[in-house]
Amino acid sequence: MADTPTVRWGIVTTGLISSWFVEDLALPRGDAKAKHVIQCIGSSSVEKGQAFVKEHIASLSPTLYGTYDEVYADPNVDVVYIGTPHAFHKKNCLDAINAGKHVLCEKAFTITAKEAREVFAAAKAKGVFVMEAMWTRFFPLMRTLQKLIHEDKVIGDVSRMFCDFGQAKELASLGPDSRFKSLALGAGTLLDVGIYSLTFGLVTLDPGVGESAEMPKIAAQQTLSDGVDIATTAVLLYKSGRQGIVTSSALFKTPDVFCRIEGSKGYITVEGDAVSRPEYFIVHPTVPESKGGAPSKRYDFENPKRGFYWEADAVALDVAAVKKESSIMPWAETIRVMEIMDEIRRQGGAKYPQDDE
Ligand SMILES: NC(=O)c1ccc[n+]([C@@H]2O[C@H](COP(=O)([O-])OP(=O)(O)OC[C@H]3O[C@@H](n4cnc5c(N)ncnc54)[C@H](OP(=O)(O)O)[C@@H]3O)[C@@H](O)[C@H]2O)c1
């Protein structure tokens, strides 16, 4: 294991997603491809940092800072992990990049494609690694699903897919400063959870990623409440005629069978409690076993906690290899996702202050 890379992480924020990320990094794993050190935590207050460590990583003693800038300036930090609401991602990324740090930034990477381009231009100029933390793409389940569909063609020619990520949010009980209600913080189901439904569409309808992927045509509708999209439906149409229907909602929790991919020889259902964290999938032949067809086959995958360690391992390996971007979530793919979401919002009506900048 002499060449197992070590990454010293600077964690920006003590929010929910940061807690999930550090808990996963701290998990002992026999198959870890990298060693992860939680070097420091930056928060709006040191007290929040203390409470965060006590609750989530009590056996560790990271340095605690009361500002994010101290994380960027810490010479012992290799990669900054950004877990602020999406409206701050551009500034946080630029600040970290300008300090010469590599960056893993939560999804949605920014509010608009224009903002994402600015961040990647800065990363290119500074020569640092930057990646959107679209963790689901790094799941062994996702890699296997893509191989079975595009290389092994287990369901023949794919014609259509559906994916829905709905959560019952009880928005009425949330204050105006909630990131689920404030447009200034990037509120809306598309950027929050629809991005996962879109991700399933992009990876199952096309084997390409980033520059090698086709840009589908988009038709979209959104339901707005005080300007915030509480339901989004988008159709992706490819030149081949393939269609994807990708949806999100803040009103209804999607049942466990959240995705279906249809092909000429059968279909696949992808299942689990959340689209972001798929648990298993089932390949169903067109002719069911009861009518003489082959049996359905279920693919299960081990995931000892939540599954953030796979993206973290990938970042560590890429940084050790002196890469500037990931081959699984390259810059062009983040920009493509942001451009599609810009277009969905242009048609659907959800608008953010950043659209006018
Ligand atoms: N990958 C996933 O599955 C997943 C899941 C949930 C969220 N996310 C993404 O992660 C990001 C954060 O989501 P979250 O659910 O972790 O949010 P959260 O629990 O509200 O935490 C956000 C943190 O950002 C900091 N912050 C700075 N300015 C803020 C402001 N004006 N309002 C609120 N917080 C502010 C705060 O940390 P300090 O006080 O410590 O500075 C806060 O705790 C979002 O972009 C979201 O899309 C990803």
The ligand as an SDF file (V2000), in Angstrom:
LIG
                    3D

 48 52  0  0  0  0  0  0  0  0999 V2000
  -24.4710   15.3140   -2.2060 N   0  0  0  0  0  0  0  0  0  0  0  0
  -25.6410   15.3040   -1.5570 C   0  0  0  0  0  0  0  0  0  0  0  0
  -26.3150   14.2810   -1.4070 O   0  0  0  0  0  0  0  0  0  0  0  0
  -26.1520   16.5510   -0.9870 C   0  0  0  0  0  0  0  0  0  0  0  0
  -27.1030   16.4850   -0.0160 C   0  0  0  0  0  0  0  0  0  0  0  0
  -27.5020   17.6540    0.5600 C   0  0  0  0  0  0  0  0  0  0  0  0
  -26.9730   18.8400    0.0930 C   0  0  0  0  0  0  0  0  0  0  0  0
  -26.0610   18.8760   -0.8930 N   0  0  0  0  0  0  0  0  0  0  0  0
  -25.5360   20.1590   -1.3690 C   0  0  0  0  0  0  0  0  0  0  0  0
  -24.6920   20.6870   -0.3600 O   0  0  0  0  0  0  0  0  0  0  0  0
  -24.8950   22.0970   -0.2450 C   0  0  0  0  0  0  0  0  0  0  0  0
  -25.2820   22.4200    1.1910 C   0  0  0  0  0  0  0  0  0  0  0  0
  -26.4720   21.7350    1.5400 O   0  0  0  0  0  0  0  0  0  0  0  0
  -26.8060   21.3420    3.0620 P   0  0  0  0  0  0  0  0  0  0  0  0
  -28.0560   20.5690    3.0160 O   0  0  0  0  0  0  0  0  0  0  0  0
  -25.6240   20.7500    3.7140 O   0  0  0  0  0  0  0  0  0  0  0  0
  -27.0920   22.7970    3.6540 O   0  0  0  0  0  0  0  0  0  0  0  0
  -27.0920   23.2470    5.1900 P   0  0  0  0  0  0  0  0  0  0  0  0
  -27.2950   22.0780    6.0840 O   0  0  0  0  0  0  0  0  0  0  0  0
  -28.0270   24.3860    5.2710 O   0  0  0  0  0  0  0  0  0  0  0  0
  -25.6050   23.7500    5.4110 O   0  0  0  0  0  0  0  0  0  0  0  0
  -25.0580   24.7940    4.6670 C   0  0  0  0  0  0  0  0  0  0  0  0
  -23.9250   25.4280    5.4800 C   0  0  0  0  0  0  0  0  0  0  0  0
  -23.3910   26.4900    4.7040 O   0  0  0  0  0  0  0  0  0  0  0  0
  -22.9580   27.5450    5.5600 C   0  0  0  0  0  0  0  0  0  0  0  0
  -23.5630   28.8010    5.1360 N   0  0  0  0  0  0  0  0  0  0  0  0
  -22.8880   29.9080    4.7670 C   0  0  0  0  0  0  0  0  0  0  0  0
  -23.7010   30.8990    4.4700 N   0  0  0  0  0  0  0  0  0  0  0  0
  -24.9430   30.4310    4.6370 C   0  0  0  0  0  0  0  0  0  0  0  0
  -26.2470   31.0260    4.5040 C   0  0  0  0  0  0  0  0  0  0  0  0
  -26.4100   32.3000    4.1210 N   0  0  0  0  0  0  0  0  0  0  0  0
  -27.3150   30.2620    4.7540 N   0  0  0  0  0  0  0  0  0  0  0  0
  -27.1670   28.9810    5.1290 C   0  0  0  0  0  0  0  0  0  0  0  0
  -25.9550   28.3870    5.2810 N   0  0  0  0  0  0  0  0  0  0  0  0
  -24.8670   29.1090    5.0470 C   0  0  0  0  0  0  0  0  0  0  0  0
  -23.3520   27.1590    6.9760 C   0  0  0  0  0  0  0  0  0  0  0  0
  -22.1970   26.5750    7.5760 O   0  0  0  0  0  0  0  0  0  0  0  0
  -21.2750   27.2730    8.6480 P   0  0  0  0  0  0  0  0  0  0  0  0
  -22.1610   28.0540    9.5820 O   0  0  0  0  0  0  0  0  0  0  0  0
  -20.5770   26.1510    9.2940 O   0  0  0  0  0  0  0  0  0  0  0  0
  -20.3490   28.2000    7.9130 O   0  0  0  0  0  0  0  0  0  0  0  0
  -24.3760   26.0630    6.7970 C   0  0  0  0  0  0  0  0  0  0  0  0
  -24.3740   25.1350    7.8330 O   0  0  0  0  0  0  0  0  0  0  0  0
  -25.9510   22.4660   -1.2990 C   0  0  0  0  0  0  0  0  0  0  0  0
  -25.3150   22.9510   -2.4510 O   0  0  0  0  0  0  0  0  0  0  0  0
  -26.6450   21.1540   -1.5990 C   0  0  0  0  0  0  0  0  0  0  0  0
  -27.1540   21.0410   -2.9150 O   0  0  0  0  0  0  0  0  0  0  0  0
  -25.6150   17.7560   -1.4180 C   0  0  0  0  0  0  0  0  0  0  0  0
  1  2  1  0
  2  3  2  0
  2  4  1  0
  4  5  1  0
  4 48  2  0
  5  6  2  0
  6  7  1  0
  7  8  2  0
  8  9  1  0
  8 48  1  0
  9 10  1  0
  9 46  1  0
 10 11  1  0
 11 12  1  0
 11 44  1  0
 12 13  1  0
 13 14  1  0
 14 15  2  0
 14 16  1  0
 14 17  1  0
 17 18  1  0
 18 19  2  0
 18 20  1  0
 18 21  1  0
 21 22  1  0
 22 23  1  0
 23 24  1  0
 23 42  1  0
 24 25  1  0
 25 26  1  0
 25 36  1  0
 26 27  1  0
 26 35  1  0
 27 28  2  0
 28 29  1  0
 29 30  1  0
 29 35  2  0
 30 31  1  0
 30 32  2  0
 32 33  1  0
 33 34  2  0
 34 35  1  0
 36 37  1  0
 36 42  1  0
 37 38  1  0
 38 39  2  0
 38 40  1  0
 38 41  1  0
 42 43  1  0
 44 45  1  0
 44 46  1  0
 46 47  1  0
M  CHG  2   8   1  16  -1
M  END
$$$$
